[in-house]
Amino acid sequence: MRMKKMGIQIILFLFLPPVWTRIQIILQRKKGSKNEKLQNEFKKVTNDIKQELQSAHLEVVDLLKRKLTETIKEKEALHSEYQTALNKIQEAEKMISDLKMEAEMLNGENSKLLQELVTESSQLREKLGERERELVSHTEMYETHKSETSA
């Protein structure tokens, strides 16, 4: 019963300061060993509560430190993944740029080679035409010579 009463007093002390002030005034009016016992019990309970609060505080601090450490490790892992992905993207962009330049160069070479082929084809057609004319001329000479010798 006394502990229950002390517990109520502690709750009043923690949550209702004006009420606690009145209780203290009443306790001060009472003198003697009973009052001292109550004060000693109160101090003991108060100290116990302080220790529990400190213990809880330390647990919370420890929990937060562990959570912070985990978060930092996760952040570092994500940053590493990000950096790796960024490097791959940059390599791919460089490769694309290099391939575009190579494609442009090859297109230029293809255009040049096509022009050379067109020119060479035209020249070959001219030569073929000349050879055909020579062949026709030689055939005519042969036919003429053959008809002259047979006559």
N, CA, C and O atoms as a GROMACS GRO file, in nm:
protein
  604
    1MET      N    1   0.082  -0.119   0.000
    1MET     CA    2   0.000   0.000   0.000
    1MET      C    3   0.086   0.125   0.000
    1MET      O    4   0.058   0.223  -0.069
    2ARG      N    5   0.193   0.119   0.080
    2ARG     CA    6   0.282   0.234   0.090
    2ARG      C    7   0.352   0.258  -0.046
    2ARG      O    8   0.367   0.372  -0.089
    3MET      N    9   0.394   0.148  -0.113
    3MET     CA   10   0.460   0.162  -0.244
    3MET      C   11   0.363   0.218  -0.347
    3MET      O   12   0.400   0.300  -0.431
    4LYS      N   13   0.239   0.175  -0.338
    4LYS     CA   14   0.138   0.226  -0.429
    4LYS      C   15   0.121   0.375  -0.409
    4LYS      O   16   0.110   0.452  -0.504
    5LYS      N   17   0.118   0.415  -0.281
    5LYS     CA   18   0.103   0.555  -0.247
    5LYS      C   19   0.224   0.633  -0.299
    5LYS      O   20   0.211   0.744  -0.352
    6MET      N   21   0.343   0.572  -0.282
    6MET     CA   22   0.466   0.638  -0.331
    6MET      C   23   0.463   0.649  -0.484
    6MET      O   24   0.507   0.748  -0.541
    7GLY      N   25   0.412   0.543  -0.547
    7GLY     CA   26   0.403   0.544  -0.693
    7GLY      C   27   0.313   0.655  -0.740
    7GLY      O   28   0.343   0.723  -0.838
    8ILE      N   29   0.202   0.674  -0.672
    8ILE     CA   30   0.109   0.781  -0.707
    8ILE      C   31   0.177   0.915  -0.686
    8ILE      O   32   0.162   1.007  -0.767
    9GLN      N   33   0.252   0.927  -0.576
    9GLN     CA   34   0.323   1.052  -0.550
    9GLN      C   35   0.425   1.079  -0.661
    9GLN      O   36   0.442   1.192  -0.705
   10ILE      N   37   0.492   0.974  -0.705
   10ILE     CA   38   0.592   0.993  -0.811
   10ILE      C   39   0.524   1.037  -0.940
   10ILE      O   40   0.572   1.127  -1.008
   11ILE      N   41   0.413   0.972  -0.971
   11ILE     CA   42   0.339   1.011  -1.092
   11ILE      C   43   0.295   1.155  -1.080
   11ILE      O   44   0.305   1.233  -1.176
   12LEU      N   45   0.245   1.192  -0.962
   12LEU     CA   46   0.205   1.330  -0.941
   12LEU      C   47   0.326   1.423  -0.956
   12LEU      O   48   0.315   1.531  -1.013
   13PHE      N   49   0.439   1.378  -0.904
   13PHE     CA   50   0.561   1.459  -0.914
   13PHE      C   51   0.602   1.479  -1.060
   13PHE      O   52   0.642   1.588  -1.100
   14LEU      N   53   0.593   1.372  -1.138
   14LEU     CA   54   0.637   1.380  -1.277
   14LEU      C   55   0.540   1.457  -1.366
   14LEU      O   56   0.581   1.530  -1.456
   15PHE      N   57   0.412   1.440  -1.341
   15PHE     CA   58   0.314   1.493  -1.435
   15PHE      C   59   0.232   1.610  -1.384
   15PHE      O   60   0.172   1.683  -1.464
   16LEU      N   61   0.227   1.629  -1.255
   16LEU     CA   62   0.145   1.738  -1.201
   16LEU      C   63   0.225   1.819  -1.100
   16LEU      O   64   0.201   1.805  -0.980
   17PRO      N   65   0.317   1.901  -1.142
   17PRO     CA   66   0.401   1.977  -1.050
   17PRO      C   67   0.324   2.060  -0.947
   17PRO      O   68   0.367   2.063  -0.831
   18PRO      N   69   0.213   2.127  -0.981
   18PRO     CA   70   0.144   2.205  -0.877
   18PRO      C   71   0.091   2.114  -0.765
   18PRO      O   72   0.095   2.151  -0.648
   19VAL      N   73   0.042   1.997  -0.802
   19VAL     CA   74  -0.009   1.904  -0.701
   19VAL      C   75   0.107   1.858  -0.615
   19VAL      O   76   0.095   1.849  -0.493
   20TRP      N   77   0.218   1.828  -0.679
   20TRP     CA   78   0.335   1.782  -0.605
   20TRP      C   79   0.381   1.889  -0.505
   20TRP      O   80   0.423   1.856  -0.394
   21THR      N   81   0.373   2.014  -0.542
   21THR     CA   82   0.411   2.123  -0.452
   21THR      C   83   0.322   2.121  -0.328
   21THR      O   84   0.371   2.139  -0.217
   22ARG      N   85   0.193   2.100  -0.346
   22ARG     CA   86   0.102   2.091  -0.232
   22ARG      C   87   0.135   1.972  -0.143
   22ARG      O   88   0.131   1.980  -0.020
   23ILE      N   89   0.168   1.861  -0.210
   23ILE     CA   90   0.204   1.742  -0.131
   23ILE      C   91   0.331   1.768  -0.051
   23ILE      O   92   0.342   1.724   0.064
   24GLN      N   93   0.425   1.838  -0.108
   24GLN     CA   94   0.549   1.869  -0.036
   24GLN      C   95   0.520   1.959   0.084
   24GLN      O   96   0.577   1.941   0.192
   25ILE      N   97   0.432   2.054   0.064
   25ILE     CA   98   0.396   2.144   0.176
   25ILE      C   99   0.336   2.063   0.290
   25ILE      O  100   0.368   2.085   0.407
   26ILE      N  101   0.248   1.970   0.254
   26ILE     CA  102   0.185   1.885   0.357
   26ILE      C  103   0.291   1.799   0.426
   26ILE      O  104   0.290   1.784   0.548
   27LEU      N  105   0.382   1.744   0.345
   27LEU     CA  106   0.487   1.660   0.403
   27LEU      C  107   0.580   1.740   0.494
   27LEU      O  108   0.629   1.688   0.594
   28GLN      N  109   0.602   1.867   0.460
   28GLN     CA  110   0.689   1.950   0.544
   28GLN      C  111   0.623   1.980   0.678
   28GLN      O  112   0.691   1.995   0.780
   29ARG      N  113   0.494   1.988   0.678
   29ARG     CA  114   0.422   2.016   0.802
   29ARG      C  115   0.432   1.898   0.899
   29ARG      O  116   0.437   1.916   1.021
   30LYS      N  117   0.433   1.778   0.840
   30LYS     CA  118   0.446   1.660   0.925
   30LYS      C  119   0.592   1.644   0.960
   30LYS      O  120   0.679   1.644   0.872
   31LYS      N  121   0.619   1.629   1.084
   31LYS     CA  122   0.757   1.614   1.125
   31LYS      C  123   0.772   1.479   1.190
   31LYS      O  124   0.675   1.413   1.228
   32GLY      N  125   0.898   1.440   1.201
   32GLY     CA  126   0.924   1.316   1.272
   32GLY      C  127   0.981   1.210   1.181
   32GLY      O  128   1.012   1.236   1.064
   33SER      N  129   0.995   1.092   1.235
   33SER     CA  130   1.059   0.982   1.163
   33SER      C  131   0.972   0.932   1.049
   33SER      O  132   1.024   0.884   0.948
   34LYS      N  133   0.841   0.942   1.065
   34LYS     CA  134   0.753   0.898   0.958
   34LYS      C  135   0.779   0.981   0.833
   34LYS      O  136   0.787   0.927   0.723
   35ASN      N  137   0.791   1.110   0.852
   35ASN     CA  138   0.819   1.201   0.741
   35ASN      C  139   0.954   1.169   0.678
   35ASN      O  140   0.967   1.166   0.556
   36GLU      N  141   1.052   1.146   0.759
   36GLU     CA  142   1.186   1.113   0.708
   36GLU      C  143   1.184   0.982   0.632
   36GLU      O  144   1.249   0.969   0.528
   37LYS      N  145   1.110   0.883   0.683
   37LYS     CA  146   1.099   0.755   0.614
   37LYS      C  147   1.038   0.774   0.476
   37LYS      O  148   1.087   0.720   0.377
   38LEU      N  149   0.931   0.851   0.472
   38LEU     CA  150   0.866   0.876   0.344
   38LEU      C  151   0.960   0.949   0.248
   38LEU      O  152   0.966   0.918   0.129
   39GLN      N  153   1.031   1.044   0.302
   39GLN     CA  154   1.126   1.118   0.217
   39GLN      C  155   1.236   1.025   0.166
   39GLN      O  156   1.275   1.032   0.050
   40ASN      N  157   1.285   0.938   0.255
   40ASN     CA  158   1.389   0.844   0.213
   40ASN      C  159   1.337   0.747   0.107
   40ASN      O  160   1.405   0.718   0.008
   41GLU      N  161   1.215   0.697   0.130
   41GLU     CA  162   1.155   0.607   0.031
   41GLU      C  163   1.134   0.682  -0.101
   41GLU      O  164   1.158   0.629  -0.210
   42PHE      N  165   1.088   0.804  -0.088
   42PHE     CA  166   1.068   0.886  -0.207
   42PHE      C  167   1.199   0.905  -0.283
   42PHE      O  168   1.205   0.891  -0.405
   43LYS      N  169   1.305   0.937  -0.208
   43LYS     CA  170   1.436   0.956  -0.272
   43LYS      C  171   1.482   0.827  -0.338
   43LYS      O  172   1.537   0.829  -0.448
   44LYS      N  173   1.459   0.714  -0.271
   44LYS     CA  174   1.499   0.584  -0.327
   44LYS      C  175   1.423   0.557  -0.456
   44LYS      O  176   1.482   0.520  -0.557
   45VAL      N  177   1.291   0.576  -0.451
   45VAL     CA  178   1.208   0.554  -0.569
   45VAL      C  179   1.249   0.651  -0.680
   45VAL      O  180   1.258   0.613  -0.796
   46THR      N  181   1.273   0.774  -0.643
   46THR     CA  182   1.315   0.875  -0.741
   46THR      C  183   1.447   0.834  -0.805
   46THR      O  184   1.462   0.841  -0.927
   47ASN      N  185   1.541   0.793  -0.723
   47ASN     CA  186   1.670   0.748  -0.776
   47ASN      C  187   1.654   0.626  -0.866
   47ASN      O  188   1.719   0.615  -0.970
   48ASP      N  189   1.566   0.533  -0.826
   48ASP     CA  190   1.540   0.415  -0.910
   48ASP      C  191   1.484   0.457  -1.046
   48ASP      O  192   1.525   0.406  -1.150
   49ILE      N  193   1.390   0.549  -1.040
   49ILE     CA  194   1.330   0.597  -1.166
   49ILE      C  195   1.436   0.666  -1.252
   49ILE      O  196   1.441   0.646  -1.374
   50LYS      N  197   1.520   0.746  -1.191
   50LYS     CA  198   1.627   0.814  -1.265
   50LYS      C  199   1.718   0.711  -1.331
   50LYS      O  200   1.757   0.726  -1.447
   51GLN      N  201   1.753   0.606  -1.255
   51GLN     CA  202   1.839   0.502  -1.310
   51GLN      C  203   1.770   0.431  -1.426
   51GLN      O  204   1.834   0.404  -1.528
   52GLU      N  205   1.642   0.401  -1.412
   52GLU     CA  206   1.568   0.337  -1.521
   52GLU      C  207   1.563   0.428  -1.644
   52GLU      O  208   1.578   0.383  -1.757
   53LEU      N  209   1.540   0.556  -1.619
   53LEU     CA  210   1.538   0.651  -1.731
   53LEU      C  211   1.675   0.659  -1.799
   53LEU      O  212   1.683   0.662  -1.921
   54GLN      N  213   1.780   0.662  -1.719
   54GLN     CA  214   1.916   0.666  -1.776
   54GLN      C  215   1.943   0.539  -1.855
   54GLN      O  216   2.000   0.544  -1.964
   55SER      N  217   1.902   0.425  -1.800
   55SER     CA  218   1.920   0.298  -1.869
   55SER      C  219   1.843   0.298  -2.001
   55SER      O  220   1.896   0.258  -2.105
   56ALA      N  221   1.718   0.342  -1.996
   56ALA     CA  222   1.637   0.349  -2.118
   56ALA      C  223   1.700   0.445  -2.217
   56ALA      O  224   1.702   0.419  -2.338
   57HIS      N  225   1.751   0.556  -2.167
   57HIS     CA  226   1.816   0.655  -2.253
   57HIS      C  227   1.937   0.592  -2.322
   57HIS      O  228   1.958   0.610  -2.442
   58LEU      N  229   2.017   0.520  -2.245
   58LEU     CA  230   2.135   0.454  -2.303
   58LEU      C  231   2.096   0.350  -2.407
   58LEU      O  232   2.164   0.335  -2.509
   59GLU      N  233   1.987   0.277  -2.382
   59GLU     CA  234   1.939   0.179  -2.479
   59GLU      C  235   1.896   0.248  -2.608
   59GLU      O  236   1.927   0.202  -2.718
   60VAL      N  237   1.825   0.358  -2.593
   60VAL     CA  238   1.781   0.433  -2.711
   60VAL      C  239   1.902   0.487  -2.788
   60VAL      O  240   1.907   0.480  -2.910
   61VAL      N  241   1.998   0.540  -2.715
   61VAL     CA  242   2.120   0.592  -2.780
   61VAL      C  243   2.191   0.480  -2.854
   61VAL      O  244   2.234   0.498  -2.968
   62ASP      N  245   2.204   0.364  -2.788
   62ASP     CA  246   2.270   0.249  -2.852
   62ASP      C  247   2.194   0.206  -2.977
   62ASP      O  248   2.254   0.179  -3.081
   63LEU      N  249   2.062   0.199  -2.966
   63LEU     CA  250   1.979   0.161  -3.081
   63LEU      C  251   1.996   0.261  -3.196
   63LEU      O  252   2.010   0.221  -3.311
   64LEU      N  253   1.995   0.389  -3.163
   64LEU     CA  254   2.011   0.492  -3.267
   64LEU      C  255   2.149   0.486  -3.330
   64LEU      O  256   2.164   0.507  -3.451
   65LYS      N  257   2.251   0.456  -3.249
   65LYS     CA  258   2.387   0.444  -3.304
   65LYS      C  259   2.394   0.328  -3.402
   65LYS      O  260   2.452   0.340  -3.510
   66ARG      N  261   2.334   0.213  -3.364
   66ARG     CA  262   2.334   0.098  -3.454
   66ARG      C  263   2.258   0.130  -3.582
   66ARG      O  264   2.302   0.094  -3.692
   67LYS      N  265   2.145   0.197  -3.568
   67LYS     CA  266   2.064   0.232  -3.686
   67LYS      C  267   2.142   0.329  -3.776
   67LYS      O  268   2.138   0.317  -3.898
   68LEU      N  269   2.212   0.423  -3.714
   68LEU     CA  270   2.293   0.517  -3.792
   68LEU      C  271   2.404   0.444  -3.866
   68LEU      O  272   2.430   0.471  -3.983
   69THR      N  273   2.469   0.350  -3.797
   69THR     CA  274   2.576   0.272  -3.861
   69THR      C  275   2.521   0.194  -3.979
   69THR      O  276   2.582   0.190  -4.086
   70GLU      N  277   2.405   0.130  -3.960
   70GLU     CA  278   2.343   0.055  -4.070
   70GLU      C  279   2.309   0.148  -4.186
   70GLU      O  280   2.331   0.114  -4.303
   71THR      N  281   2.255   0.264  -4.154
   71THR     CA  282   2.216   0.360  -4.258
   71THR      C  283   2.339   0.409  -4.334
   71THR      O  284   2.334   0.425  -4.456
   72ILE      N  285   2.448   0.434  -4.262
   72ILE     CA  286   2.571   0.480  -4.328
   72ILE      C  287   2.623   0.371  -4.421
   72ILE      O  288   2.664   0.400  -4.533
   73LYS      N  289   2.622   0.245  -4.373
   73LYS     CA  290   2.669   0.135  -4.458
   73LYS      C  291   2.581   0.122  -4.582
   73LYS      O  292   2.631   0.100  -4.692
   74GLU      N  293   2.451   0.134  -4.563
   74GLU     CA  294   2.358   0.125  -4.676
   74GLU      C  295   2.383   0.239  -4.774
   74GLU      O  296   2.380   0.219  -4.896
   75LYS      N  297   2.406   0.359  -4.721
   75LYS     CA  298   2.434   0.475  -4.805
   75LYS      C  299   2.561   0.452  -4.886
   75LYS      O  300   2.566   0.482  -5.005
   76GLU      N  301   2.665   0.400  -4.820
   76GLU     CA  302   2.791   0.374  -4.889
   76GLU      C  303   2.773   0.269  -4.998
   76GLU      O  304   2.828   0.282  -5.107
   77ALA      N  305   2.695   0.164  -4.968
   77ALA     CA  306   2.669   0.060  -5.068
   77ALA      C  307   2.593   0.118  -5.187
   77ALA      O  308   2.626   0.089  -5.302
   78LEU      N  309   2.492   0.200  -5.159
   78LEU     CA  310   2.416   0.264  -5.267
   78LEU      C  311   2.504   0.358  -5.350
   78LEU      O  312   2.493   0.364  -5.472
   79HIS      N  313   2.591   0.430  -5.281
   79HIS     CA  314   2.681   0.521  -5.353
   79HIS      C  315   2.775   0.440  -5.443
   79HIS      O  316   2.802   0.480  -5.556
   80SER      N  317   2.823   0.329  -5.393
   80SER     CA  318   2.911   0.243  -5.472
   80SER      C  319   2.837   0.190  -5.596
   80SER      O  320   2.891   0.191  -5.707
   81GLU      N  321   2.714   0.143  -5.575
   81GLU     CA  322   2.633   0.096  -5.688
   81GLU      C  323   2.608   0.209  -5.788
   81GLU      O  324   2.616   0.189  -5.909
   82TYR      N  325   2.578   0.326  -5.735
   82TYR     CA  326   2.554   0.443  -5.820
   82TYR      C  327   2.678   0.474  -5.903
   82TYR      O  328   2.670   0.498  -6.024
   83GLN      N  329   2.795   0.473  -5.837
   83GLN     CA  330   2.920   0.505  -5.906
   83GLN      C  331   2.949   0.403  -6.015
   83GLN      O  332   2.991   0.438  -6.125
   84THR      N  333   2.925   0.274  -5.984
   84THR     CA  334   2.946   0.168  -6.083
   84THR      C  335   2.854   0.189  -6.203
   84THR      O  336   2.898   0.181  -6.318
   85ALA      N  337   2.726   0.216  -6.176
   85ALA     CA  338   2.630   0.238  -6.284
   85ALA      C  339   2.668   0.362  -6.366
   85ALA      O  340   2.658   0.361  -6.489
   86LEU      N  341   2.711   0.467  -6.298
   86LEU     CA  342   2.752   0.589  -6.368
   86LEU      C  343   2.871   0.562  -6.458
   86LEU      O  344   2.876   0.610  -6.571
   87ASN      N  345   2.968   0.487  -6.408
   87ASN     CA  346   3.085   0.452  -6.490
   87ASN      C  347   3.044   0.373  -6.614
   87ASN      O  348   3.094   0.398  -6.723
   88LYS      N  349   2.952   0.278  -6.596
   88LYS     CA  350   2.906   0.198  -6.711
   88LYS      C  351   2.834   0.288  -6.812
   88LYS      O  352   2.852   0.272  -6.933
   89ILE      N  353   2.754   0.380  -6.762
   89ILE     CA  354   2.682   0.472  -6.852
   89ILE      C  355   2.782   0.558  -6.930
   89ILE      O  356   2.768   0.578  -7.050
   90GLN      N  357   2.883   0.609  -6.859
   90GLN     CA  358   2.983   0.693  -6.926
   90GLN      C  359   3.060   0.613  -7.030
   90GLN      O  360   3.088   0.663  -7.139
   91GLU      N  361   3.095   0.488  -6.997
   91GLU     CA  362   3.164   0.403  -7.094
   91GLU      C  363   3.076   0.378  -7.217
   91GLU      O  364   3.123   0.384  -7.330
   92ALA      N  365   2.947   0.351  -7.193
   92ALA     CA  366   2.854   0.326  -7.303
   92ALA      C  367   2.839   0.452  -7.390
   92ALA      O  368   2.836   0.442  -7.512
   93GLU      N  369   2.830   0.569  -7.327
   93GLU     CA  370   2.818   0.694  -7.403
   93GLU      C  371   2.942   0.719  -7.487
   93GLU      O  372   2.932   0.764  -7.601
   94LYS      N  373   3.061   0.688  -7.432
   94LYS     CA  374   3.184   0.705  -7.508
   94LYS      C  375   3.187   0.608  -7.626
   94LYS      O  376   3.227   0.644  -7.737
   95MET      N  377   3.144   0.484  -7.599
   95MET     CA  378   3.142   0.384  -7.705
   95MET      C  379   3.046   0.427  -7.816
   95MET      O  380   3.078   0.414  -7.934
   96ILE      N  381   2.930   0.478  -7.778
   96ILE     CA  382   2.832   0.525  -7.876
   96ILE      C  383   2.891   0.640  -7.958
   96ILE      O  384   2.877   0.643  -8.080
   97SER      N  385   2.958   0.732  -7.891
   97SER     CA  386   3.020   0.845  -7.960
   97SER      C  387   3.127   0.796  -8.057
   97SER      O  388   3.134   0.842  -8.171
   98ASP      N  389   3.210   0.703  -8.012
   98ASP     CA  390   3.315   0.648  -8.098
   98ASP      C  391   3.254   0.577  -8.219
   98ASP      O  392   3.303   0.590  -8.331
   99LEU      N  393   3.148   0.500  -8.195
   99LEU     CA  394   3.083   0.428  -8.305
   99LEU      C  395   3.019   0.525  -8.404
   99LEU      O  396   3.022   0.501  -8.525
  100LYS      N  397   2.961   0.634  -8.355
  100LYS     CA  398   2.903   0.734  -8.446
  100LYS      C  399   3.012   0.796  -8.533
  100LYS      O  400   2.993   0.814  -8.653
  101MET      N  401   3.125   0.828  -8.470
  101MET     CA  402   3.235   0.887  -8.547
  101MET      C  403   3.285   0.788  -8.652
  101MET      O  404   3.310   0.825  -8.766
  102GLU      N  405   3.299   0.661  -8.613
  102GLU     CA  406   3.344   0.558  -8.706
  102GLU      C  407   3.244   0.541  -8.820
  102GLU      O  408   3.283   0.526  -8.935
  103ALA      N  409   3.114   0.543  -8.787
  103ALA     CA  410   3.010   0.530  -8.889
  103ALA      C  411   3.016   0.647  -8.988
  103ALA      O  412   3.004   0.627  -9.109
  104GLU      N  413   3.036   0.768  -8.936
  104GLU     CA  414   3.048   0.885  -9.024
  104GLU      C  415   3.170   0.871  -9.115
  104GLU      O  416   3.163   0.903  -9.234
  105MET      N  417   3.281   0.824  -9.058
  105MET     CA  418   3.402   0.806  -9.137
  105MET      C  419   3.378   0.700  -9.245
  105MET      O  420   3.417   0.719  -9.360
  106LEU      N  421   3.314   0.588  -9.208
  106LEU     CA  422   3.287   0.482  -9.304
  106LEU      C  423   3.189   0.529  -9.412
  106LEU      O  424   3.202   0.491  -9.528
  107ASN      N  425   3.091   0.610  -9.373
  107ASN     CA  426   2.999   0.666  -9.473
  107ASN      C  427   3.074   0.753  -9.573
  107ASN      O  428   3.049   0.748  -9.693
  108GLY      N  429   3.168   0.832  -9.522
  108GLY     CA  430   3.250   0.914  -9.611
  108GLY      C  431   3.333   0.829  -9.705
  108GLY      O  432   3.341   0.857  -9.824
  109GLU      N  433   3.394   0.724  -9.650
  109GLU     CA  434   3.474   0.634  -9.734
  109GLU      C  435   3.387   0.563  -9.837
  109GLU      O  436   3.426   0.547  -9.952
  110ASN      N  437   3.266   0.520  -9.794
  110ASN     CA  438   3.174   0.454  -9.887
  110ASN      C  439   3.134   0.547 -10.000
  110ASN      O  440   3.128   0.506 -10.116
  111SER      N  441   3.108   0.672  -9.968
  111SER     CA  442   3.072   0.769 -10.071
  111SER      C  443   3.187   0.788 -10.170
  111SER      O  444   3.166   0.794 -10.291
  112LYS      N  445   3.307   0.796 -10.117
  112LYS     CA  446   3.426   0.813 -10.202
  112LYS      C  447   3.445   0.690 -10.291
  112LYS      O  448   3.469   0.702 -10.411
  113LEU      N  449   3.433   0.570 -10.231
  113LEU     CA  450   3.449   0.446 -10.308
  113LEU      C  451   3.339   0.433 -10.413
  113LEU      O  452   3.366   0.388 -10.525
  114LEU      N  453   3.218   0.471 -10.379
  114LEU     CA  454   3.107   0.465 -10.475
  114LEU      C  455   3.135   0.558 -10.592
  114LEU      O  456   3.112   0.522 -10.708
  115GLN      N  457   3.184   0.676 -10.563
  115GLN     CA  458   3.216   0.772 -10.669
  115GLN      C  459   3.327   0.714 -10.758
  115GLN      O  460   3.321   0.726 -10.881
  116GLU      N  461   3.427   0.653 -10.695
  116GLU     CA  462   3.536   0.592 -10.773
  116GLU      C  463   3.483   0.479 -10.860
  116GLU      O  464   3.523   0.464 -10.976
  117LEU      N  465   3.390   0.398 -10.804
  117LEU     CA  466   3.331   0.289 -10.882
  117LEU      C  467   3.251   0.342 -11.001
  117LEU      O  468   3.257   0.286 -11.111
  118VAL      N  469   3.177   0.448 -10.979
  118VAL     CA  470   3.098   0.508 -11.087
  118VAL      C  471   3.192   0.559 -11.196
  118VAL      O  472   3.168   0.538 -11.315
  119THR      N  473   3.300   0.626 -11.154
  119THR     CA  474   3.397   0.679 -11.252
  119THR      C  475   3.463   0.563 -11.328
  119THR      O  476   3.473   0.566 -11.451
  120GLU      N  477   3.508   0.462 -11.254
  120GLU     CA  478   3.575   0.348 -11.318
  120GLU      C  479   3.478   0.275 -11.411
  120GLU      O  480   3.518   0.231 -11.519
  121SER      N  481   3.352   0.260 -11.370
  121SER     CA  482   3.252   0.194 -11.454
  121SER      C  483   3.232   0.272 -11.583
  121SER      O  484   3.222   0.213 -11.691
  122SER      N  485   3.228   0.403 -11.572
  122SER     CA  486   3.212   0.487 -11.690
  122SER      C  487   3.332   0.470 -11.784
  122SER      O  488   3.317   0.459 -11.906
  123GLN      N  489   3.451   0.467 -11.725
  123GLN     CA  490   3.571   0.450 -11.806
  123GLN      C  491   3.571   0.312 -11.874
  123GLN      O  492   3.607   0.301 -11.990
  124LEU      N  493   3.530   0.210 -11.801
  124LEU     CA  494   3.526   0.075 -11.858
  124LEU      C  495   3.423   0.066 -11.970
  124LEU      O  496   3.446  -0.003 -12.069
  125ARG      N  497   3.311   0.136 -11.956
  125ARG     CA  498   3.210   0.138 -12.063
  125ARG      C  499   3.268   0.203 -12.189
  125ARG      O  500   3.246   0.156 -12.301
  126GLU      N  501   3.342   0.311 -12.168
  126GLU     CA  502   3.404   0.378 -12.282
  126GLU      C  503   3.502   0.284 -12.352
  126GLU      O  504   3.503   0.273 -12.475
  127LYS      N  505   3.584   0.216 -12.273
  127LYS     CA  506   3.682   0.123 -12.330
  127LYS      C  507   3.611   0.008 -12.401
  127LYS      O  508   3.653  -0.036 -12.508
  128LEU      N  509   3.503  -0.040 -12.339
  128LEU     CA  510   3.426  -0.149 -12.400
  128LEU      C  511   3.369  -0.102 -12.534
  128LEU      O  512   3.371  -0.176 -12.632
  129GLY      N  513   3.319   0.020 -12.536
  129GLY     CA  514   3.265   0.075 -12.660
  129GLY      C  515   3.374   0.082 -12.767
  129GLY      O  516   3.351   0.048 -12.883
  130GLU      N  517   3.494   0.128 -12.726
  130GLU     CA  518   3.605   0.135 -12.821
  130GLU      C  519   3.641  -0.004 -12.872
  130GLU      O  520   3.666  -0.023 -12.991
  131ARG      N  521   3.644  -0.102 -12.782
  131ARG     CA  522   3.680  -0.240 -12.821
  131ARG      C  523   3.573  -0.297 -12.914
  131ARG      O  524   3.604  -0.368 -13.010
  132GLU      N  525   3.446  -0.266 -12.883
  132GLU     CA  526   3.339  -0.315 -12.971
  132GLU      C  527   3.355  -0.255 -13.110
  132GLU      O  528   3.339  -0.324 -13.211
  133ARG      N  529   3.387  -0.125 -13.114
  133ARG     CA  530   3.406  -0.060 -13.245
  133ARG      C  531   3.526  -0.121 -13.318
  133ARG      O  532   3.522  -0.142 -13.439
  134GLU      N  533   3.633  -0.149 -13.242
  134GLU     CA  534   3.750  -0.213 -13.303
  134GLU      C  535   3.714  -0.351 -13.356
  134GLU      O  536   3.755  -0.390 -13.466
  135LEU      N  537   3.636  -0.425 -13.276
  135LEU     CA  538   3.597  -0.560 -13.317
  135LEU      C  539   3.512  -0.554 -13.444
  135LEU      O  540   3.531  -0.632 -13.537
  136VAL      N  541   3.418  -0.460 -13.445
  136VAL     CA  542   3.333  -0.444 -13.564
  136VAL      C  543   3.422  -0.409 -13.684
  136VAL      O  544   3.403  -0.462 -13.794
  137SER      N  545   3.517  -0.319 -13.661
  137SER     CA  546   3.607  -0.278 -13.768
  137SER      C  547   3.691  -0.396 -13.816
  137SER      O  548   3.708  -0.416 -13.936
  138HIS      N  549   3.743  -0.473 -13.722
  138HIS     CA  550   3.826  -0.590 -13.759
  138HIS      C  551   3.740  -0.695 -13.829
  138HIS      O  552   3.785  -0.760 -13.924
  139THR      N  553   3.616  -0.712 -13.782
  139THR     CA  554   3.527  -0.810 -13.843
  139THR      C  555   3.498  -0.768 -13.987
  139THR      O  556   3.499  -0.850 -14.078
  140GLU      N  557   3.473  -0.639 -14.005
  140GLU     CA  558   3.446  -0.589 -14.140
  140GLU      C  559   3.567  -0.607 -14.229
  140GLU      O  560   3.554  -0.646 -14.345
  141MET      N  561   3.685  -0.579 -14.175
  141MET     CA  562   3.808  -0.596 -14.254
  141MET      C  563   3.828  -0.743 -14.289
  141MET      O  564   3.868  -0.778 -14.400
  142TYR      N  565   3.800  -0.827 -14.193
  142TYR     CA  566   3.816  -0.970 -14.217
  142TYR      C  567   3.718  -1.016 -14.324
  142TYR      O  568   3.756  -1.090 -14.414
  143GLU      N  569   3.594  -0.972 -14.315
  143GLU     CA  570   3.492  -1.011 -14.412
  143GLU      C  571   3.530  -0.956 -14.550
  143GLU      O  572   3.515  -1.023 -14.652
  144THR      N  573   3.580  -0.834 -14.551
  144THR     CA  574   3.620  -0.774 -14.678
  144THR      C  575   3.738  -0.850 -14.735
  144THR      O  576   3.740  -0.880 -14.854
  145HIS      N  577   3.834  -0.880 -14.654
  145HIS     CA  578   3.952  -0.952 -14.698
  145HIS      C  579   3.913  -1.094 -14.742
  145HIS      O  580   3.966  -1.144 -14.841
  146LYS      N  581   3.823  -1.156 -14.670
  146LYS     CA  582   3.779  -1.290 -14.703
  146LYS      C  583   3.705  -1.288 -14.837
  146LYS      O  584   3.724  -1.378 -14.919
  147SER      N  585   3.621  -1.189 -14.860
  147SER     CA  586   3.549  -1.183 -14.986
  147SER      C  587   3.645  -1.149 -15.101
  147SER      O  588   3.624  -1.195 -15.214
  148GLU      N  589   3.745  -1.073 -15.076
  148GLU     CA  590   3.841  -1.039 -15.183
  148GLU      C  591   3.925  -1.160 -15.218
  148GLU      O  592   3.956  -1.181 -15.335
  149THR      N  593   3.961  -1.237 -15.122
  149THR     CA  594   4.044  -1.356 -15.149
  149THR      C  595   3.960  -1.468 -15.208
  149THR      O  596   4.015  -1.552 -15.279
  150SER      N  597   3.841  -1.474 -15.187
  150SER     CA  598   3.759  -1.581 -15.243
  150SER      C  599   3.713  -1.540 -15.384
  150SER      O  600   3.673  -1.629 -15.459
  151ALA      N  601   3.717  -1.427 -15.420
  151ALA     CA  602   3.670  -1.385 -15.549
  151ALA      C  603   3.776  -1.401 -15.648
  151ALA      O  604   3.756  -1.371 -15.766
   0.00000   0.00000   0.00000
